[in-house]
Amino acid sequence: MKNILLLFCLSFLCCNNAKVETPVKDYKSKNLEALKYCKENGFNEEYYFLLDLSIHPGKNRFFIYDFKENKISDKNLVTHGACDHFETNPDKWEKAKFSSKTDSHCSMKGKYKIGKRDYSSWGINVKYWLHGLEESNKTAEKRVVVLHSWSAVSNEEIYPEVAPLSWGCPAVSDEFMRKLDTKLKATKKPVLLWIIE
């Protein structure tokens, strides 16, 4: 009995000291839908960006999916919107809420076309305009919801802590943005960014 209790205590301590990894989800249907969309609409068919905002904001939830290798080639943290301008949002730190309403400060679900590279006053001073392709995110340009970096965003998982909140922009770490910027500057076709819950 003592041995069993000792083993339990040791396993508990080991597990609690281990780094908590992002759970691996099955995005097979999303990846197939994304590839189909890219082929039909003249988008980049090598990769796309999938942001799963159902994952805790202290864990990796921005995924670069490689269509050719059929796998996630990179991942990192990403912010979600505070969504607190028009209503109280007590769970805002841990749970994303969604609205396309102007000045809502919410995230917006759906597919986006990553557009023009431009100057940003945030992070590494680079932003990419996001063009909403669905009813749920059609106000992206008007709201200036863009892909950019922010020095306050960690470059590694911080769970159970959370990433800072944005006004709806998917903001990433400066280091990860440099990777994204290198990829986006090299492509001749638009890249798909898809925010899901």
C-alpha positions in Angstrom: 0.0 0.0 0.0 2.9 2.4 0.9 4.5 1.6 -2.5 1.3 2.4 -4.4 0.9 5.7 -2.5 4.6 6.6 -3.2 4.2 5.9 -6.9 1.0 8.0 -7.0 2.8 10.9 -5.3 5.8 10.7 -7.6 3.6 10.5 -10.7 1.6 13.5 -9.5 4.7 15.6 -8.9 6.2 14.6 -12.2 3.0 15.5 -14.1 2.6 18.8 -12.3 6.2 19.8 -13.2 5.9 18.8 -16.8 5.2 21.4 -19.5 1.6 21.5 -20.5 1.4 21.0 -24.3 -1.4 22.2 -26.6 -3.8 19.3 -27.2 -3.5 17.9 -30.7 -6.8 18.3 -32.4 -8.0 16.7 -35.6 -8.4 19.4 -38.2 -8.6 17.1 -41.1 -12.0 18.3 -42.3 -11.0 21.9 -41.9 -7.7 21.4 -43.8 -9.6 19.7 -46.7 -12.1 22.5 -46.8 -9.3 25.0 -46.7 -7.4 23.4 -49.6 -10.6 23.2 -51.7 -11.2 26.9 -51.1 -7.7 27.8 -52.0 -7.8 25.8 -55.2 -11.2 27.2 -56.3 -10.3 30.9 -55.4 -6.7 31.2 -56.6 -5.1 31.2 -53.1 -1.8 29.8 -52.1 -2.0 26.0 -52.2 1.2 25.3 -50.1 -0.1 26.4 -46.7 -2.7 28.3 -44.8 -3.1 29.8 -41.3 -5.7 28.2 -38.9 -6.5 30.0 -35.7 -8.5 27.9 -33.2 -9.8 30.4 -30.6 -11.5 27.6 -28.7 -8.1 26.7 -27.3 -7.0 28.4 -24.0 -5.2 31.7 -24.8 -2.1 30.6 -22.9 -1.6 27.7 -25.3 -0.5 27.6 -29.0 -3.6 28.2 -31.2 -2.2 29.8 -34.3 -1.2 27.0 -36.7 0.6 27.1 -40.0 -0.7 24.1 -41.9 1.4 22.7 -44.7 -0.8 21.2 -47.4 2.0 19.3 -49.2 3.3 17.7 -46.0 -0.2 17.3 -44.6 0.9 18.5 -41.2 1.1 21.5 -38.9 4.6 23.0 -39.7 4.6 25.7 -36.9 2.4 27.0 -34.1 2.3 29.8 -31.6 0.2 32.0 -29.3 -2.3 34.5 -30.7 -4.5 37.1 -29.0 -8.3 37.4 -29.2 -10.5 40.5 -28.9 -11.6 41.8 -25.5 -15.2 42.1 -26.8 -16.1 44.5 -23.9 -17.0 47.8 -25.5 -20.8 47.3 -25.7 -21.3 44.6 -23.0 -19.7 43.1 -19.9 -17.5 40.2 -20.7 -16.3 38.7 -17.4 -14.7 35.7 -19.2 -12.8 37.8 -21.7 -9.3 36.7 -20.6 -10.0 33.0 -21.2 -12.8 32.8 -23.7 -13.1 34.6 -27.1 -16.5 36.1 -28.0 -17.3 37.0 -31.6 -19.0 40.0 -33.3 -18.5 41.9 -36.5 -20.0 45.0 -35.0 -17.9 48.1 -35.5 -16.0 49.2 -32.3 -17.0 46.0 -30.5 -13.4 45.0 -29.9 -14.4 41.3 -30.5 -12.7 38.7 -32.6 -14.5 37.6 -35.8 -14.8 34.0 -37.0 -14.4 33.0 -40.6 -12.1 32.9 -43.6 -9.9 35.9 -44.5 -7.7 36.8 -47.4 -4.4 38.1 -46.2 -3.9 41.4 -48.1 -1.3 44.1 -48.4 1.8 44.4 -46.2 1.8 47.7 -44.4 3.4 49.7 -41.6 2.3 49.0 -38.0 3.0 51.0 -34.9 3.0 47.7 -33.0 5.6 45.0 -32.6 8.1 44.7 -35.5 6.2 47.6 -37.4 4.6 45.2 -39.9 1.0 44.5 -40.4 -1.1 42.6 -43.0 -4.5 43.8 -43.9 -7.2 41.1 -43.5 -10.1 41.0 -45.9 -13.2 39.2 -44.4 -14.6 36.7 -46.9 -17.8 35.9 -44.9 -20.7 37.6 -43.3 -19.2 37.0 -39.9 -16.1 39.1 -40.7 -17.0 41.5 -43.5 -16.2 44.5 -41.3 -12.5 43.6 -40.9 -11.1 46.4 -43.0 -13.5 49.0 -41.6 -12.5 47.9 -38.0 -8.8 47.8 -39.0 -8.6 44.2 -37.8 -5.1 43.2 -39.1 -2.4 40.6 -38.5 0.4 42.1 -36.6 2.8 41.5 -33.7 2.9 42.8 -30.2 5.9 42.7 -27.8 3.5 41.8 -25.0 2.7 38.4 -26.6 5.0 35.6 -25.5 6.7 33.4 -28.1 6.0 30.2 -26.1 3.1 28.7 -24.2 2.3 30.4 -20.9 -0.6 28.3 -19.6 -2.3 28.7 -17.1 -1.5 32.4 -17.7 -3.2 34.1 -20.7 -2.1 36.2 -23.7 -3.0 39.9 -23.6 -6.3 41.0 -25.2 -6.6 42.9 -28.4 -9.3 44.9 -30.0 -10.1 42.1 -32.4 -6.7 41.7 -34.1 -5.0 38.4 -34.2 -1.7 39.6 -32.7 1.3 37.3 -32.3 4.8 37.5 -30.8 7.5 39.6 -32.6 9.6 36.5 -33.3 6.6 34.5 -34.8 5.6 37.6 -36.9 9.1 37.6 -38.4 8.5 34.0 -39.6 5.0 34.8 -40.9 6.4 37.9 -42.7 9.1 35.9 -44.4 6.6 33.4 -45.7 4.0 36.1 -46.8 6.6 38.2 -48.6 7.7 35.1 -50.6 4.3 34.0 -51.9 2.8 35.2 -55.2 -0.7 34.2 -54.3 -2.9 35.4 -51.4 -2.8 33.3 -48.3 -5.9 32.1 -46.4 -6.3 32.8 -42.7 -9.2 31.0 -41.0 -10.4 31.8 -37.5 -12.5 29.0 -35.9 -14.0 28.3 -32.5 
